[in-house]
Amino acid sequence: MPKVLAKEQVEHFKEKGWVKVEQAYPREEALKVQDFLWNELLGRHGIKRDDASTWTQPVVRLGDYWDPVTDGCNTDRLTGAIEDLLGEGRWQLGQTKHKAMWGGFIINFGPEVPGGWHYDGSHFRHYLDSWEQGLLLVCLFSDVRKGGSGTLVAEGSHHIVAKMLEKHPEGLGLGEAIRECNKHPWLAELVKAHEASESIAGASLQDRKAYLAPFMNKAYEDPEGYSLRVVETTGGPGDIVICHPFLYHAPSDNELGVPRFMCNRVAPTMERMQLNRDNPADYSVVEQMIRSSLGLQDSDACTWTRVDS
């Protein structure tokens, strides 16, 4: 039974490829991290919290930290939510409470925020059973309301990536994997529409986001039996959006002008994803989802085999 996530949340994750967990760590601890990051912005970039005239960079990436300021965010609730999806004891940092690595701190000032549709993992070769990114964690350290540069997710897109990786047991680099996935008709249209919106000279923020409407207002029903739709995520300090490691996502513009503080953190597993377990009850939710993308039932053997290069 899940330790943190409700049954409905687990089912949402299995269907959509993402789920929001409110207060995975306390709001006050998240705001302590935000204070720390403001000090980093000042010291490293001359960006002042109380002087918006210094917010000239649309996006600032502060990289990885092993700092005790994040210790209060390493909660049992966070670990429990992740282990509900990866399996108990299978997250490498699940028991790390002091100076755990929190990586990829990104502050979006906007108003325009560059970046396109992708899934993550530039630091490893991608296989169907890769362990390096068991989950993608979008961790919030500020209030992110609609229009406030929340991460856009492409619900159901994890199926596209899984089916593509099934065809490449030799593994692929991230760039090549994304190019292969973008051949899917829905993703091809989404990427094409986004690129067209980026090329409009002098476009307003409303013009730049207009391309999203057809992909948000109506789901695409794939012939393989899953739905695809774009959703804008929101939340507050202490909330996380947990994403399937294969989920496509993209940044969005900051229409509100309130700096958005978040961290892209990964949850690597202790070992490769196991797609053939003796006891089907031992499959993690993520393993179940990968197998489901391949059309496998609990008792079916997975014939896919990694070919190490």
C-alpha positions in Angstrom: 0.0 0.0 0.0 1.2 3.5 -0.7 2.7 5.3 2.3 2.0 8.9 1.2 0.1 8.9 -2.1 -3.6 8.2 -2.1 -4.8 5.5 -4.4 -6.3 8.1 -6.7 -2.9 9.9 -6.9 -1.1 6.6 -7.9 -3.8 6.0 -10.6 -3.4 9.6 -11.8 0.4 9.1 -12.1 -0.1 5.8 -14.0 -2.5 7.3 -16.5 -1.0 10.8 -16.9 2.7 10.3 -16.1 2.8 12.9 -13.3 1.3 13.8 -10.0 1.5 16.7 -7.6 2.3 16.1 -3.9 1.4 19.1 -1.7 3.8 19.9 1.1 6.3 17.1 0.4 8.5 19.3 2.6 7.3 22.2 4.8 6.6 25.6 3.3 8.8 27.3 5.8 11.7 25.1 4.9 11.2 25.8 1.2 11.2 29.5 1.9 14.5 29.2 3.8 15.9 27.7 0.6 14.5 30.6 -1.4 16.2 33.1 0.9 19.5 31.2 0.4 19.0 31.3 -3.4 18.4 35.1 -3.3 21.7 35.5 -1.5 23.3 33.3 -4.2 21.8 35.4 -6.9 23.1 38.6 -5.3 26.6 37.2 -4.8 27.0 35.5 -8.1 25.0 37.7 -10.5 24.3 41.0 -8.7 20.5 40.3 -8.8 18.7 42.0 -5.9 15.6 40.7 -4.4 14.1 44.2 -3.8 15.2 45.7 -7.1 13.4 44.4 -10.2 15.6 46.5 -12.4 18.3 43.9 -11.8 16.1 41.0 -13.0 17.5 41.3 -16.6 18.1 37.7 -17.2 15.0 35.7 -18.2 16.4 32.5 -16.6 19.2 32.0 -14.1 20.5 28.5 -13.5 22.4 28.1 -10.2 23.3 24.4 -10.6 23.6 21.8 -7.9 24.0 22.2 -4.1 25.0 20.0 -1.2 24.2 22.5 1.4 22.6 22.0 4.8 20.0 24.7 4.0 18.1 21.9 2.2 18.2 19.5 5.1 14.7 20.5 6.3 13.4 19.5 2.8 14.7 15.9 3.1 11.5 14.7 4.8 10.0 11.3 5.3 7.0 12.5 3.4 9.2 13.3 0.3 10.9 9.9 0.5 7.6 8.1 1.0 6.0 9.7 -2.0 9.0 8.8 -4.2 9.1 5.2 -2.8 5.4 4.8 -3.5 6.4 5.0 -7.1 9.9 3.5 -7.2 9.6 0.9 -4.5 10.7 0.9 -0.9 14.4 1.3 -0.4 15.0 1.6 -4.2 15.8 5.4 -4.2 19.5 6.0 -3.8 19.1 9.1 -1.6 16.0 8.0 0.2 17.7 7.9 3.6 20.1 10.9 3.1 19.0 13.6 5.4 22.1 15.8 5.6 23.6 17.6 2.6 21.7 15.5 0.1 22.2 16.7 -3.5 19.5 19.0 -4.7 20.4 19.8 -8.3 19.3 22.0 -11.1 18.0 25.1 -9.3 16.4 27.3 -11.9 14.9 30.8 -11.4 12.6 32.1 -14.1 12.3 35.9 -14.1 10.9 36.1 -17.6 8.9 37.5 -19.1 9.9 35.3 -22.0 11.4 32.0 -21.0 13.3 30.1 -23.6 13.2 26.3 -24.0 11.3 23.7 -26.0 9.7 20.3 -25.5 11.9 17.5 -24.3 12.4 14.9 -21.7 15.4 14.9 -19.4 18.6 13.0 -19.0 21.6 14.6 -20.8 24.0 12.9 -18.4 23.5 9.3 -19.5 22.7 6.9 -22.4 19.0 6.1 -22.5 17.7 2.6 -22.3 14.3 1.2 -21.5 15.7 0.1 -18.1 17.9 3.1 -17.2 18.4 3.7 -13.5 20.0 7.2 -13.6 16.7 9.0 -13.5 14.1 6.9 -11.7 11.8 9.9 -11.5 12.0 13.6 -12.4 11.1 15.9 -9.4 9.9 19.4 -10.1 10.5 20.9 -6.6 8.9 24.3 -5.8 10.4 27.0 -3.6 8.0 29.8 -4.5 4.3 30.2 -5.3 3.6 29.3 -8.9 0.2 30.3 -10.1 -1.3 30.0 -13.5 0.7 32.2 -15.9 3.6 32.2 -13.4 6.0 30.1 -15.5 4.9 26.7 -14.2 6.3 23.6 -16.0 4.1 22.4 -18.9 3.8 18.6 -19.1 2.6 16.5 -21.9 0.4 13.9 -20.3 0.8 10.4 -21.7 4.0 11.2 -23.5 5.9 8.6 -21.4 4.3 6.0 -23.6 5.9 7.5 -26.7 9.4 7.4 -25.2 9.0 3.8 -23.9 7.8 2.5 -27.3 10.7 4.3 -29.0 13.3 3.0 -26.5 12.0 -0.6 -27.0 13.1 -0.3 -30.6 16.6 0.7 -29.5 18.1 -1.9 -27.1 21.5 -0.5 -27.9 20.5 2.8 -26.2 20.5 6.3 -27.5 21.9 9.7 -26.5 19.3 12.2 -25.3 19.4 14.3 -28.5 18.9 11.3 -30.8 16.2 9.9 -28.5 14.2 13.2 -28.7 14.6 13.3 -32.4 13.1 9.8 -32.7 10.3 10.6 -30.3 9.4 13.8 -32.2 8.4 11.7 -35.2 5.2 10.8 -33.4 2.5 12.8 -35.1 1.1 14.5 -32.0 4.6 15.5 -30.7 5.6 16.5 -34.2 2.7 18.9 -34.4 3.4 20.2 -30.8 7.0 20.9 -31.5 6.3 22.5 -34.9 3.7 24.8 -33.4 6.0 25.8 -30.6 8.9 26.6 -33.0 6.5 28.7 -35.1 5.4 30.7 -32.1 9.0 31.3 -31.1 9.8 32.7 -34.6 7.1 35.5 -34.5 9.0 38.8 -34.3 7.7 41.1 -31.6 5.1 38.6 -30.4 3.3 39.3 -27.2 3.2 36.7 -24.4 -0.4 35.9 -25.4 0.7 35.4 -29.0 3.6 33.2 -27.9 1.3 30.9 -25.8 -1.6 30.8 -28.4 0.0 27.6 -30.0 -0.9 25.6 -26.8 -4.7 26.0 -27.0 -5.3 23.0 -29.4 -3.1 20.8 -27.3 -4.6 21.8 -24.0 -8.3 22.1 -24.8 -8.7 18.6 -26.3 -6.9 15.3 -25.7 -5.4 13.4 -28.6 -6.4 9.8 -28.5 -3.5 7.7 -29.8 -4.4 4.6 -31.8 -2.3 2.6 -29.2 -4.9 3.4 -26.6 -3.6 6.3 -24.5 -4.4 10.0 -24.4 -2.0 12.9 -24.9 -2.7 16.4 -23.6 -0.7 19.5 -22.4 -1.2 20.7 -18.8 0.2 23.7 -17.0 1.4 22.7 -13.5 1.1 25.0 -10.5 1.8 24.8 -6.8 3.4 26.5 -3.8 6.6 26.3 -1.7 7.0 22.7 -0.5 5.0 21.1 -3.3 6.6 18.8 -5.9 5.4 17.6 -9.2 6.7 14.0 -9.7 7.1 13.0 -13.3 7.7 9.7 -15.0 11.4 9.7 -16.2 10.1 9.6 -19.8 7.6 12.4 -19.6 7.9 15.3 -22.1 7.7 18.8 -20.6 8.6 22.4 -21.4 9.0 25.7 -19.6 6.4 28.4 -19.9 6.6 32.2 -20.0 6.3 34.2 -16.8 3.3 36.5 -17.4 3.0 37.5 -13.8 6.5 38.9 -13.3 6.9 37.0 -10.0 10.2 35.1 -9.9 9.7 31.4 -10.0 12.1 29.3 -7.9 12.3 25.6 -8.6 14.7 22.7 -8.7 14.8 19.9 -11.3 15.9 16.9 -9.2 16.3 13.3 -10.2 15.6 10.2 -8.1 18.1 7.6 -9.4 17.4 4.0 -8.3 19.7 1.5 -6.7 19.7 -0.7 -9.8 18.3 -0.8 -13.3 14.6 -1.0 -13.8 13.6 -4.7 -13.6 11.1 -5.5 -16.3 11.1 -9.3 -15.5 10.5 -10.0 -11.8 9.6 -13.4 -10.4 6.8 -12.0 -8.3 4.6 -9.4 -10.2 3.8 -7.8 -6.8 7.4 -6.7 -6.6 7.2 -4.4 -9.7 7.4 -0.7 -8.8 4.7 1.6 -10.3 7.3 3.0 -12.8 8.2 -0.6 -13.8 4.5 -1.4 -14.2 4.1 1.6 -16.4 7.0 0.8 -18.7 5.7 -2.7 -19.1 2.2 -1.4 -19.8 3.6 0.9 -22.5 4.9 -2.3 -24.1 1.5 -3.9 -24.0 2.5 -6.4 -21.3 0.3 -7.9 -18.6 1.5 -8.8 -15.1 2.2 -12.4 -16.0 3.8 -11.7 -19.4 7.5 -12.0 -19.8 9.3 -9.0 -21.2 11.5 -10.1 -24.2 13.4 -6.8 -24.5 17.1 -7.1 -23.6 19.6 -4.3 -23.2 22.5 -4.3 -25.7 25.4 -2.5 -24.0 27.6 -0.6 -26.4 
